[in-house]
Amino acid sequence: MPLRDFDRQLLDRCLKHEPGSWIEFVDRYMGLIYHVINHVAYARSVTLSAADVEDICAEIMLRLVDDDYAILRRFKGQSSLPTYLTVITRRICVKQLVKRQREASLGHARAHRAVVMAEDEEDLAEPIASAEEVEVMLRQLSGREAEVVRLYHLSSLNYRQIGKQLGIPENSVGPILATARRKLREAAEERSR
C-alpha cells in the first residue's frame, strides 16, 4: 500500500516540529501501537499488565522521538506509514519482551513487597533510606518529570489519572516517564563510575 498524502503531510509536519503535529500523530497511531504490542505479546505467549503495555508503549514513543525523530526520518515512503510503524513497533516490542524475560530469569524482576518485608526492626530502616535516595534522585529531574515519576511509582496512579491530575494529555505521560527513567539510569551509571 503506498504512502497516503495525509500521512506524508502529517509526517512532514512532525519532522518540522510544527505545533500540534506530534499530538495529532500520537492520536492517529497510538491505537495501532497498542494493538501491535498486544499482538506481539499474545504471539509470544507473554501476559502483560496494563502498566507493562504502557511502559512498552512509552519506550516505543521515546524511540520515535529520540535523536530528532531519527526513526521517522529514515522512512523512505516505500510502504504506508502504518506498515512502517507496525514493523518498528514490533521490533522494539520484541526487544523489550526479551529484555524483560531475561531480567526475570536472572532474578531482577520486581518482587512483591510482602516477600521482601523485614522481620526485625533493623531492616525497617531500609525503605526509609530508599525513600530518601529516591527524593535525591528526583531532584535531578525537571519538575514535570519528577511529578510524573512520583505519581506513577510512589502513588501508583495510571497514565490517565496522572494526565488528569497534571492537566496534560494521557498519551504524553508515557514519554515523560520514559525520559525521566533514562535520565535516572544515566545518573545512576555516572555515580557508579
C-alpha positions in Angstrom: 0.0 0.0 0.0 1.5 3.4 -1.0 2.0 6.3 1.4 -1.1 8.4 1.6 -0.9 12.1 1.2 -2.4 12.7 4.7 0.3 10.6 6.3 3.0 12.2 4.3 1.8 15.7 5.3 1.5 14.7 9.0 5.0 13.1 8.9 6.4 16.3 7.3 4.7 18.5 9.9 6.1 16.4 12.7 9.7 16.4 11.3 9.4 20.2 11.0 8.2 20.4 14.7 5.0 22.2 13.7 2.8 22.9 16.8 0.2 20.2 17.4 1.6 17.8 14.8 3.1 15.4 17.3 -0.2 15.2 19.3 -2.0 14.6 16.1 0.5 11.8 15.2 0.1 10.2 18.6 -3.7 10.4 18.4 -3.7 8.8 14.9 -1.2 6.0 15.6 -1.5 5.2 19.3 -4.2 2.6 18.8 -2.0 0.8 16.2 1.0 0.8 18.5 -1.1 -0.7 21.4 -2.6 -3.3 19.0 0.9 -4.4 17.8 2.2 -4.6 21.4 -0.7 -6.8 22.5 -0.4 -8.9 19.3 3.3 -9.5 19.8 2.8 -10.4 23.5 0.0 -12.8 22.5 2.1 -14.4 19.8 4.9 -14.9 22.2 2.5 -16.2 25.0 3.5 -13.4 27.3 1.0 -11.9 29.7 1.4 -8.1 30.1 -0.3 -6.0 32.7 -1.8 -2.7 31.6 1.2 -1.0 33.2 3.6 -3.2 31.2 1.8 -2.3 27.9 2.0 1.4 28.8 5.7 1.1 29.6 6.5 -0.6 26.3 4.4 1.9 24.5 6.3 4.7 26.3 9.6 3.2 25.2 8.4 3.0 21.6 7.2 6.6 21.6 10.6 7.6 23.2 12.4 5.8 20.4 10.3 7.5 17.8 11.3 11.0 19.1 14.9 10.2 20.0 17.6 11.9 18.0 15.2 14.4 16.5 12.8 11.7 15.1 15.6 9.7 13.5 13.4 6.6 13.0 10.8 8.6 11.3 13.4 10.5 9.2 14.6 7.1 7.9 11.1 6.3 6.5 11.5 6.2 2.7 7.8 6.1 1.8 8.0 2.8 0.0 5.1 1.5 2.1 2.3 3.0 4.0 3.3 4.8 7.2 1.1 2.4 9.4 3.0 -0.5 7.9 6.4 1.1 8.7 5.2 1.9 12.2 4.0 -1.7 12.7 7.4 -3.0 11.8 9.2 -0.5 14.0 6.8 -1.2 16.9 7.1 -4.9 16.6 10.9 -4.8 16.6 11.1 -2.6 19.7 8.4 -4.6 21.4 10.2 -7.9 20.8 13.4 -6.5 22.2 11.6 -5.2 25.3 9.9 -8.5 25.9 13.2 -10.4 25.5 14.8 -8.0 27.9 12.0 -8.4 30.5 12.2 -12.2 30.2 15.9 -12.1 30.6 15.7 -9.9 33.7 13.0 -12.1 35.2 15.1 -15.2 34.6 18.1 -13.6 36.3 16.0 -12.6 39.3 15.8 -8.9 38.5 12.0 -8.9 38.4 10.2 -6.8 40.8 9.4 -8.7 44.0 6.3 -8.3 45.9 6.6 -6.1 49.0 5.4 -8.9 51.2 8.2 -11.1 50.2 10.9 -8.5 51.0 9.4 -7.1 54.2 11.8 -7.2 57.1 11.1 -9.4 60.1 13.2 -7.4 62.5 13.2 -3.6 63.2 16.7 -3.1 61.9 15.6 -4.0 58.4 12.7 -1.5 58.6 15.2 1.4 58.1 15.8 0.3 54.6 12.6 1.6 53.0 13.2 5.0 54.7 16.7 5.2 53.3 15.4 4.2 49.9 12.8 6.9 50.1 15.4 9.4 50.9 17.5 8.2 48.0 14.5 8.4 45.7 14.0 12.0 46.7 17.6 12.8 46.0 17.3 11.2 42.6 14.1 13.0 41.8 15.8 16.4 42.4 17.8 15.7 39.3 14.7 15.7 37.1 12.6 18.7 35.8 9.6 19.5 37.9 7.2 17.8 35.4 9.3 14.7 35.1 9.7 14.4 38.9 6.0 14.8 39.4 5.1 12.1 36.9 7.6 9.7 38.4 6.2 10.4 41.9 2.6 9.9 40.8 3.4 6.7 38.8 5.9 4.9 41.0 5.1 6.3 44.5 1.4 7.0 44.3 0.6 4.1 41.9 -1.5 6.2 39.6 -2.1 5.1 36.0 -1.4 7.3 32.9 -5.0 8.5 32.7 -5.0 9.6 36.4 -1.7 11.3 36.1 -2.7 13.2 32.9 -5.9 14.3 34.6 -4.1 15.4 37.8 -1.4 17.3 36.0 -3.6 18.6 33.2 -1.6 17.0 30.4 -2.6 14.6 27.7 -2.7 11.0 28.8 -0.5 9.9 25.8 2.3 12.3 26.9 2.7 10.7 30.3 4.5 7.6 29.0 7.2 9.5 27.0 7.7 11.8 30.0 8.1 8.8 32.3 10.5 7.1 29.8 12.6 10.2 29.5 12.8 10.5 33.3 13.8 6.9 33.7 16.5 7.3 31.1 17.9 10.3 33.0 17.8 8.5 36.3 19.5 5.5 34.7 22.3 7.7 33.3 22.7 9.5 36.6 23.0 6.1 38.4 25.6 4.9 35.9 27.6 8.2 36.5 27.5 7.7 40.2 28.7 4.1 39.9 31.7 5.1 37.8 
